[in-house]
């Protein structure tokens, strides 16, 4: 007797887990010391996570409990019951490999004919971090709290010294370190945490200033090489480039590395608001729980989170590219995302649509270079160019795109954008309940979002009934 009806999602997940290439995970397990307990089969562990994320069970504790209480999870686990710490450790240790399953899931959708790349829509959604916005502190408040706590620690130390002297006079000299008052320990611990966060925020501000100066220097070098510019202006540009580069070196600390390093180097990264001297502006914040996360606006409210991006194919709402950054605005994501679509699928989409947050002259030109017919909303009508003045390149690009959107083809094409990409976020966040990340840190949440998008695509494969021998070949 079968425990589940034929065609149940659990059977599909088990079949997919066997078809996926899990050698990266298996190799990592084999490299470990072979002594001790035999690890659970990687295919079973991956299947548990895939099924859990597909039905809205993200917590390792809930996953572990479900292997006892839920028939589908019991079938997938094959009667095994991994402890929640084992599940959590597996997800953490193999997070990068799990994230890379996104491309494998996308390839399965392509083989099944679910991806056409006729029209791809781009959008972003703010996802809450595994941290509270109340655990963030501005640089201005850090300075004030540091000064206050230093004063309180000094006063408590004076009181402790006085008490020690009194006790020594009564009982003899000497007092153990553990006799330090608990009140003083709490303040010293909080002071150390604030000083650590302040130092990290100041380092980020220096790196952000150095990066901005390097970009400025590059722009001036390009102007200095522009033969259409007068010789005097080219000389001035070269001087400005050298000055900006020298100042950038002054702010850059080679021992720390610049922002945006590591995985996802093609993606934008939020820069700490900084002054010309490289110090953080008073309102610049850092979160104590998840320092990579940022305060973002969603629906008129502030949340501590990340900007999760998705490129969605119009044919069956399959996600063809995904990314996560801590940059709240969307504009800088469009070019990296279109390049990811090309890398993942082999070629660019014929048509791309995105809302007004993605429009810029540079983005429109970049998509045109890649052979993509772009329809990017331009927002409110900009101020008219004064009589007798020529529009700037940015104004001209906006006017051209606005005119394109007003054509019959433009109106019909752009009208489809919302129906293509926004339901995907609805399915992920509302139907499946993925409203916040379980992991912390930019690298980890990127892997988790990729895995979430992979499970979305596998569900598309399952629901369209296209999982066949042809798709598995």
RODO-2510 file (C-alpha; in nm, 4 decimals, decimal comma):
residues 473
     n   res          X          Y          Z
     1     x     0,0000     0,0000     0,0000
     2     x     0,1363     0,3396    -0,1007
     3     x     0,1518     0,6030     0,1712
     4     x     0,0894     0,8861    -0,0756
     5     x    -0,1235     0,9059    -0,3914
     6     x     0,0445     0,8528    -0,7260
     7     x     0,1912     1,1734    -0,8673
     8     x     0,2458     1,3348    -0,5269
     9     x     0,5034     1,6147    -0,5052
    10     x     0,7133     1,4080    -0,2632
    11     x     0,7727     1,1387    -0,5270
    12     x     0,8642     1,4046    -0,7805
    13     x     1,1174     1,5586    -0,5398
    14     x     1,2742     1,2176    -0,4708
    15     x     1,3059     1,1546    -0,8434
    16     x     1,4567     1,4986    -0,9080
    17     x     1,7052     1,4593    -0,6208
    18     x     1,8351     1,1415    -0,7847
    19     x     1,8669     1,3200    -1,1208
    20     x     2,0532     1,6257    -0,9888
    21     x     2,4304     1,6312    -0,9912
    22     x     2,5200     1,6380    -0,6211
    23     x     2,8866     1,5503    -0,6684
    24     x     2,9976     1,8833    -0,5183
    25     x     2,8207     1,7969    -0,1923
    26     x     2,9301     1,4325    -0,2015
    27     x     3,2943     1,5271    -0,2634
    28     x     3,2889     1,7681     0,0310
    29     x     3,1526     1,4926     0,2557
    30     x     3,4124     1,2420     0,1348
    31     x     3,6948     1,4841     0,2174
    32     x     3,6012     1,4724     0,5849
    33     x     3,7476     1,2296     0,8355
    34     x     3,5734     0,8972     0,7716
    35     x     3,5627     0,8054     1,1382
    36     x     3,2466     0,8620     1,3378
    37     x     2,8816     0,8370     1,2386
    38     x     2,7924     0,7605     0,8773
    39     x     2,6366     1,0752     0,7228
    40     x     2,2869     1,0711     0,5813
    41     x     2,2704     1,0279     0,2007
    42     x     2,3124     1,3703     0,0353
    43     x     2,0219     1,3020    -0,2048
    44     x     1,7882     1,2443     0,0917
    45     x     1,9043     1,5579     0,2717
    46     x     1,8690     1,7679    -0,0441
    47     x     1,5238     1,6188    -0,1079
    48     x     1,4122     1,7119     0,2463
    49     x     1,5260     2,0709     0,1959
    50     x     1,3752     2,0960    -0,1542
    51     x     1,0402     1,9608    -0,0368
    52     x     1,0471     2,1769     0,2769
    53     x     1,1161     2,4977     0,0848
    54     x     0,8514     2,3966    -0,1710
    55     x     0,5740     2,3631     0,0882
    56     x     0,6770     2,6468     0,3181
    57     x     0,8760     2,4612     0,5852
    58     x     1,2056     2,6496     0,6222
    59     x     1,3029     2,6024     0,9865
    60     x     1,5413     2,3150     1,0551
    61     x     1,3431     2,2362     1,3728
    62     x     1,0175     2,2158     1,1786
    63     x     1,1839     2,0037     0,9112
    64     x     1,3141     1,7601     1,1724
    65     x     0,9742     1,7423     1,3430
    66     x     0,8010     1,6837     1,0096
    67     x     1,0011     1,3622     0,9541
    68     x     0,7964     1,2229     1,2456
    69     x     0,4607     1,3949     1,1944
    70     x     0,4156     1,4456     0,8177
    71     x     0,3667     1,1465     0,5862
    72     x     0,5326     1,3165     0,2858
    73     x     0,8436     1,4044     0,4870
    74     x     0,8541     1,0497     0,6293
    75     x     0,8478     0,9092     0,2754
    76     x     1,1291     1,1391     0,1627
    77     x     1,3394     1,0613     0,4719
    78     x     1,2833     0,6869     0,4260
    79     x     1,2139     0,6378     0,7943
    80     x     1,5223     0,8349     0,9008
    81     x     1,4962     1,1281     1,1401
    82     x     1,7878     1,3712     1,1075
    83     x     1,8243     1,5979     1,4095
    84     x     1,7529     1,9639     1,3431
    85     x     2,1157     2,0513     1,4139
    86     x     2,2220     1,8031     1,1444
    87     x     1,9824     1,9591     0,8948
    88     x     2,0964     2,3091     0,9824
    89     x     2,4646     2,2137     0,9603
    90     x     2,4073     2,0479     0,6205
    91     x     2,2350     2,3607     0,4895
    92     x     2,5106     2,5870     0,6205
    93     x     2,8074     2,3756     0,5095
    94     x     2,6717     2,3138     0,1586
    95     x     2,4866     2,6429     0,1087
    96     x     2,6904     2,7394    -0,1990
    97     x     2,6319     2,4024    -0,3653
    98     x     2,2613     2,4185    -0,2797
    99     x     2,2433     2,7654    -0,4337
   100     x     2,4082     2,6384    -0,7497
   101     x     2,1254     2,3869    -0,7931
   102     x     1,9346     2,6845    -0,9357
   103     x     2,1123     2,6480    -1,2689
   104     x     2,0469     2,2724    -1,2762
   105     x     1,6764     2,3273    -1,2071
   106     x     1,6647     2,5939    -1,4797
   107     x     1,8278     2,3559    -1,7300
   108     x     1,5601     2,0958    -1,6523
   109     x     1,2919     2,3571    -1,7237
   110     x     1,4644     2,4451    -2,0506
   111     x     1,4768     2,0813    -2,1587
   112     x     1,1079     2,0495    -2,0769
   113     x     1,0268     2,3449    -2,3032
   114     x     0,9177     2,5820    -2,0245
   115     x     1,1657     2,8578    -2,1177
   116     x     1,1382     3,0523    -2,4452
   117     x     1,3205     3,3821    -2,3714
   118     x     1,0773     3,5692    -2,5901
   119     x     0,9977     3,8116    -2,3084
   120     x     1,1737     3,8340    -1,9711
   121     x     1,0521     4,0676    -1,6964
   122     x     1,2803     4,1997    -1,4216
   123     x     1,1870     4,3075    -1,0714
   124     x     1,3104     4,3125    -0,7135
   125     x     1,1472     4,2544    -0,3787
   126     x     1,2633     4,3457    -0,0317
   127     x     1,3058     4,0401     0,1905
   128     x     1,3481     4,0722     0,5665
   129     x     1,6848     3,9718     0,7093
   130     x     1,7212     3,7398     1,0075
   131     x     1,7770     4,0527     1,2164
   132     x     1,5697     4,3266     1,3740
   133     x     1,5872     4,6873     1,2581
   134     x     1,5961     4,7777     1,6270
   135     x     1,9408     4,6139     1,6455
   136     x     2,0827     4,8753     1,4066
   137     x     2,2647     5,1840     1,5316
   138     x     2,3750     5,4997     1,3548
   139     x     2,7321     5,6280     1,3674
   140     x     2,6129     5,9370     1,5550
   141     x     2,4476     5,7234     1,8216
   142     x     2,7503     5,4923     1,8371
   143     x     2,9711     5,7901     1,9236
   144     x     2,7252     5,9067     2,1900
   145     x     2,6820     5,5571     2,3377
   146     x     3,0582     5,4985     2,3370
   147     x     3,1147     5,8204     2,5310
   148     x     2,8314     5,7447     2,7753
   149     x     2,9442     5,3885     2,8412
   150     x     3,3070     5,4929     2,8848
   151     x     3,1947     5,7429     3,1493
   152     x     2,9794     5,4822     3,3235
   153     x     3,2566     5,2203     3,3123
   154     x     3,4990     5,4744     3,4593
   155     x     3,2535     5,5591     3,7374
   156     x     3,1860     5,1917     3,8119
   157     x     3,5582     5,1181     3,8176
   158     x     3,6064     5,3995     4,0679
   159     x     3,3278     5,2557     4,2820
   160     x     3,4812     4,9083     4,2546
   161     x     3,8234     5,0396     4,3523
   162     x     3,6732     5,2126     4,6548
   163     x     3,4874     4,8954     4,7525
   164     x     3,8047     4,6907     4,7063
   165     x     4,0016     4,9250     4,9288
   166     x     3,7326     4,9021     5,1963
   167     x     3,7190     4,5203     5,1702
   168     x     4,0989     4,4940     5,1763
   169     x     4,1042     4,6960     5,4931
   170     x     3,8465     4,4681     5,6506
   171     x     3,9475     4,1228     5,5161
   172     x     4,2979     4,1651     5,3782
   173     x     4,4249     4,2480     5,0271
   174     x     4,3312     4,0573     4,7085
   175     x     4,0148     4,0002     4,5039
   176     x     3,9469     3,7517     4,2231
   177     x     3,8589     3,8635     3,8709
   178     x     3,5178     3,6970     3,8940
   179     x     3,4285     3,9389     4,1712
   180     x     3,4012     4,2148     3,9110
   181     x     3,0502     4,3569     3,9514
   182     x     2,7978     4,2162     3,6972
   183     x     2,6831     4,5702     3,6226
   184     x     3,0363     4,6628     3,5143
   185     x     3,0696     4,3464     3,3033
   186     x     2,7491     4,4295     3,1139
   187     x     2,8629     4,7816     3,0348
   188     x     3,2112     4,6748     2,9280
   189     x     3,0655     4,4058     2,7033
   190     x     2,8236     4,6526     2,5397
   191     x     3,1012     4,9096     2,5005
   192     x     3,3217     4,6508     2,3257
   193     x     3,0406     4,5558     2,0848
   194     x     2,9717     4,9191     1,9973
   195     x     3,3412     4,9935     1,9462
   196     x     3,3741     4,6885     1,7190
   197     x     3,0686     4,7913     1,5142
   198     x     3,1896     5,1521     1,4956
   199     x     3,5315     5,0438     1,3693
   200     x     3,3715     4,8210     1,1049
   201     x     3,1349     5,0987     0,9935
   202     x     3,4236     5,3450     0,9669
   203     x     3,6225     5,0921     0,7607
   204     x     3,3251     5,0466     0,5251
   205     x     3,2960     5,4236     0,4898
   206     x     3,6651     5,4538     0,3991
   207     x     3,6315     5,1775     0,1400
   208     x     3,3150     5,3344    -0,0020
   209     x     3,4914     5,6697    -0,0349
   210     x     3,7917     5,5035    -0,2020
   211     x     3,5663     5,3215    -0,4487
   212     x     3,3817     5,6425    -0,5377
   213     x     3,7133     5,8195    -0,5942
   214     x     3,8384     5,5374    -0,8169
   215     x     3,5233     5,5667    -1,0282
   216     x     3,5737     5,9419    -1,0452
   217     x     3,9349     5,8910    -1,1546
   218     x     3,8271     5,6457    -1,4235
   219     x     3,5749     5,8947    -1,5581
   220     x     3,8378     6,1654    -1,5728
   221     x     4,0866     5,9318    -1,7457
   222     x     3,8271     5,8573    -2,0120
   223     x     3,7709     6,2291    -2,0593
   224     x     4,1467     6,2867    -2,0833
   225     x     4,1594     6,0284    -2,3634
   226     x     3,8643     6,1806    -2,5514
   227     x     4,0079     6,3473    -2,8625
   228     x     3,6889     6,5488    -2,9160
   229     x     3,7713     6,7486    -2,6013
   230     x     4,0110     7,0424    -2,6104
   231     x     4,3726     6,9839    -2,5141
   232     x     4,3471     7,2106    -2,2088
   233     x     4,0407     7,0261    -2,0802
   234     x     4,2081     6,6896    -2,1396
   235     x     4,5058     6,8065    -1,9346
   236     x     4,2780     6,9228    -1,6532
   237     x     4,0963     6,5867    -1,6631
   238     x     4,4265     6,4003    -1,6365
   239     x     4,5228     6,6141    -1,3363
   240     x     4,1867     6,5520    -1,1687
   241     x     4,2199     6,1767    -1,2353
   242     x     4,5627     6,1648    -1,0729
   243     x     4,4373     6,3601    -0,7725
   244     x     4,1323     6,1353    -0,7254
   245     x     4,3460     5,8223    -0,7571
   246     x     4,5930     5,9503    -0,4981
   247     x     4,3132     6,0337    -0,2562
   248     x     4,1582     5,6890    -0,3145
   249     x     4,4844     5,5230    -0,2184
   250     x     4,4908     5,7275     0,0991
   251     x     4,1494     5,5930     0,2044
   252     x     4,1978     5,2357     0,0869
   253     x     4,3266     4,9825     0,3372
   254     x     4,4771     4,6919     0,1465
   255     x     4,4601     4,4660     0,4497
   256     x     4,0820     4,4847     0,4565
   257     x     3,9938     4,4618     0,0852
   258     x     3,7252     4,6629    -0,0856
   259     x     3,3502     4,6277    -0,0559
   260     x     3,1723     4,3901    -0,2865
   261     x     3,4496     4,1305    -0,2977
   262     x     3,3889     3,7582    -0,3180
   263     x     3,0854     3,5965    -0,4774
   264     x     2,8574     3,8298    -0,6659
   265     x     3,1300     4,0795    -0,7511
   266     x     2,9316     4,1839    -1,0596
   267     x     2,6418     4,2985    -0,8419
   268     x     2,5991     4,6402    -0,6810
   269     x     2,6619     4,6791    -0,3105
   270     x     2,5296     4,9448    -0,0783
   271     x     2,7928     5,2001     0,0134
   272     x     2,8039     5,3519     0,3570
   273     x     2,7167     5,7218     0,3386
   274     x     3,0451     5,9017     0,3937
   275     x     3,2024     6,2456     0,4194
   276     x     3,4836     6,3669     0,1891
   277     x     3,7377     6,2679     0,4555
   278     x     3,6134     5,9080     0,4468
   279     x     3,4331     5,9133     0,7824
   280     x     3,0736     5,7839     0,8062
   281     x     2,7928     6,0382     0,7958
   282     x     2,6017     6,0658     1,1249
   283     x     2,3025     5,8697     0,9924
   284     x     2,5096     5,5796     0,8522
   285     x     2,3972     5,2606     1,0260
   286     x     2,5231     4,9123     1,1028
   287     x     2,3201     4,6209     1,2320
   288     x     2,4678     4,4212     1,5208
   289     x     2,2937     4,0927     1,4260
   290     x     2,3454     4,0932     1,0468
   291     x     2,5938     4,3673     0,9500
   292     x     2,5465     4,3063     0,5746
   293     x     2,1732     4,3822     0,5863
   294     x     2,0402     4,7357     0,5411
   295     x     1,7360     4,9419     0,6334
   296     x     1,5054     4,9374     0,3300
   297     x     1,1611     5,0704     0,2481
   298     x     0,8830     4,8278     0,1606
   299     x     0,5245     4,9422     0,1221
   300     x     0,5989     5,2671     0,3009
   301     x     0,7492     5,0862     0,6014
   302     x     1,1101     5,0345     0,7039
   303     x     1,2557     4,6862     0,7361
   304     x     1,5990     4,5396     0,7966
   305     x     1,6576     4,3330     0,4882
   306     x     1,7966     4,2671     0,1435
   307     x     1,6973     4,3408    -0,2159
   308     x     1,6143     4,0084    -0,3863
   309     x     1,6098     4,0195    -0,7673
   310     x     1,4479     3,7866    -1,0212
   311     x     1,4296     3,7706    -1,4001
   312     x     1,1190     3,5782    -1,5069
   313     x     1,0439     3,4207    -1,8438
   314     x     0,6964     3,5041    -1,9739
   315     x     0,6144     3,1583    -2,1115
   316     x     0,5614     2,9737    -1,7795
   317     x     0,6939     3,2170    -1,5175
   318     x     1,0216     3,0286    -1,4760
   319     x     1,2945     3,2298    -1,3021
   320     x     1,5901     3,2540    -1,5408
   321     x     1,8223     3,4620    -1,3184
   322     x     1,8361     3,5491    -0,9500
   323     x     2,0450     3,7686    -0,7219
   324     x     2,0493     3,9354    -0,3804
   325     x     2,2220     4,2581    -0,2772
   326     x     2,2055     4,5087     0,0065
   327     x     2,1623     4,7946    -0,2428
   328     x     1,8022     4,9212    -0,1954
   329     x     1,7609     5,0812    -0,5398
   330     x     1,7037     4,8633    -0,8467
   331     x     1,8715     5,0512    -1,1313
   332     x     2,2211     4,9074    -1,0848
   333     x     2,0904     4,5496    -1,0973
   334     x     1,9591     4,5418    -1,4544
   335     x     2,2854     4,4896    -1,6454
   336     x     2,4222     4,2192    -1,4080
   337     x     2,0840     4,0439    -1,4219
   338     x     2,0622     4,0463    -1,8025
   339     x     2,4167     3,9079    -1,8143
   340     x     2,3123     3,6310    -1,5756
   341     x     2,0204     3,5436    -1,8024
   342     x     2,2639     3,5138    -2,0937
   343     x     2,5080     3,3038    -1,8875
   344     x     2,2332     3,0747    -1,7542
   345     x     2,0357     3,0281    -2,0770
   346     x     2,2929     3,0683    -2,3499
   347     x     2,1546     3,3826    -2,5110
   348     x     1,9737     3,7064    -2,4343
   349     x     1,5939     3,7407    -2,4316
   350     x     1,4289     3,9042    -2,7306
   351     x     1,2336     4,1481    -2,5105
   352     x     1,2957     4,2778    -2,1587
   353     x     1,0618     4,4823    -1,9407
   354     x     1,1251     4,6510    -1,6064
   355     x     0,9598     4,9191    -1,3983
   356     x     1,0738     5,2769    -1,3513
   357     x     1,3274     5,1826    -1,0831
   358     x     1,5467     5,0260    -1,3517
   359     x     1,5496     5,3068    -1,6048
   360     x     1,8700     5,4891    -1,6907
   361     x     2,0374     5,5887    -2,0140
   362     x     2,3227     5,3477    -1,9388
   363     x     2,0800     5,0577    -1,8867
   364     x     1,8904     5,1292    -2,2078
   365     x     2,2171     5,1427    -2,4035
   366     x     2,3554     4,8267    -2,2386
   367     x     2,0457     4,6254    -2,3325
   368     x     2,0567     4,7584    -2,6885
   369     x     2,4215     4,6486    -2,7202
   370     x     2,3160     4,2991    -2,6102
   371     x     2,0459     4,2876    -2,8763
   372     x     1,7566     4,3137    -2,6303
   373     x     1,4419     4,5087    -2,7179
   374     x     1,3958     4,6947    -2,3887
   375     x     1,0801     4,8528    -2,2469
   376     x     1,1745     5,0377    -1,9282
   377     x     0,9216     5,2596    -1,7548
   378     x     1,0452     5,6192    -1,7312
   379     x     0,8310     5,7403    -1,4424
   380     x     0,6737     6,0814    -1,4191
   381     x     0,7128     6,3271    -1,7006
   382     x     1,0436     6,5098    -1,6431
   383     x     1,0773     6,8858    -1,6478
   384     x     1,0779     7,0274    -1,9995
   385     x     1,4060     7,1369    -2,1509
   386     x     1,4253     7,5202    -2,1500
   387     x     1,3803     7,6865    -2,4869
   388     x     1,7043     7,7234    -2,6773
   389     x     1,8771     7,4455    -2,4804
   390     x     1,9579     7,0985    -2,6065
   391     x     1,8509     6,7986    -2,3958
   392     x     2,1235     6,6126    -2,2110
   393     x     2,1984     6,2534    -2,3219
   394     x     2,0038     6,1279    -2,0179
   395     x     1,7009     6,3454    -2,1000
   396     x     1,7105     6,2414    -2,4630
   397     x     1,7240     5,8708    -2,3705
   398     x     1,4249     5,9174    -2,1396
   399     x     1,2268     6,0922    -2,4121
   400     x     1,3044     5,8173    -2,6634
   401     x     1,2015     5,5405    -2,4208
   402     x     0,8849     5,7272    -2,3162
   403     x     0,7845     5,7632    -2,6815
   404     x     0,8509     5,3932    -2,7397
   405     x     0,6288     5,2965    -2,4471
   406     x     0,3416     5,5054    -2,5873
   407     x     0,3305     5,3091    -2,9132
   408     x     0,0751     5,0290    -2,9485
   409     x     0,3492     4,7645    -2,9293
   410     x     0,5074     4,9376    -2,6308
   411     x     0,1798     4,9635    -2,4404
   412     x     0,0894     4,5994    -2,4999
   413     x     0,4380     4,4683    -2,4209
   414     x     0,4922     4,6675    -2,1025
   415     x     0,1412     4,5866    -1,9768
   416     x     0,2467     4,2209    -1,9516
   417     x     0,5360     4,2930    -1,7138
   418     x     0,3324     4,2985    -1,3952
   419     x     0,1518     3,9744    -1,4785
   420     x     0,4809     3,7967    -1,5503
   421     x     0,7065     3,8799    -1,2584
   422     x     0,4902     3,9966    -0,9670
   423     x     0,2923     3,6695    -0,9296
   424     x     0,6263     3,4915    -0,8812
   425     x     0,7014     3,7002    -0,5729
   426     x     0,3431     3,6402    -0,4578
   427     x     0,3878     3,2633    -0,4865
   428     x     0,7204     3,2703    -0,3021
   429     x     0,6257     3,5112    -0,0242
   430     x     0,2532     3,4558     0,0234
   431     x     0,1675     3,1060    -0,0992
   432     x     0,4876     2,9427     0,0288
   433     x     0,5461     3,1833     0,3164
   434     x     0,9078     3,2747     0,2462
   435     x     0,9054     3,6240     0,3979
   436     x     1,2452     3,6362     0,5649
   437     x     1,5843     3,4760     0,5272
   438     x     1,6905     3,2009     0,7661
   439     x     2,0628     3,2721     0,7210
   440     x     2,2709     3,5816     0,7883
   441     x     2,5329     3,7563     0,5786
   442     x     2,5229     3,8545     0,2126
   443     x     2,6980     3,5422     0,0835
   444     x     2,4631     3,3102     0,2749
   445     x     2,1386     3,4878     0,1824
   446     x     2,2421     3,4849    -0,1848
   447     x     2,2747     3,1067    -0,1704
   448     x     1,9417     3,0781     0,0115
   449     x     1,7593     3,2962    -0,2439
   450     x     1,9071     3,0923    -0,5300
   451     x     1,7767     2,7785    -0,3584
   452     x     1,4332     2,9350    -0,3120
   453     x     1,4270     3,0239    -0,6833
   454     x     1,5411     2,6709    -0,7722
   455     x     1,2489     2,5206    -0,5809
   456     x     1,0122     2,7643    -0,7557
   457     x     1,1330     2,6355    -1,0921
   458     x     1,1055     2,2723    -0,9830
   459     x     0,7460     2,3371    -0,8767
   460     x     0,6787     2,4783    -1,2246
   461     x     0,8249     2,1600    -1,3719
   462     x     0,6026     1,9506    -1,1456
   463     x     0,2794     2,1456    -1,1954
   464     x     0,3058     2,1583    -1,5729
   465     x     0,3529     1,7816    -1,5819
   466     x     0,6624     1,8094    -1,7967
   467     x     0,8881     1,5863    -1,5859
   468     x     0,9499     1,3101    -1,8355
   469     x     1,2256     1,0922    -1,9737
   470     x     1,2958     1,3651    -2,2277
   471     x     1,3384     1,6242    -1,9522
   472     x     1,5688     1,3940    -1,7562
   473     x     1,7915     1,3079    -2,0495
***
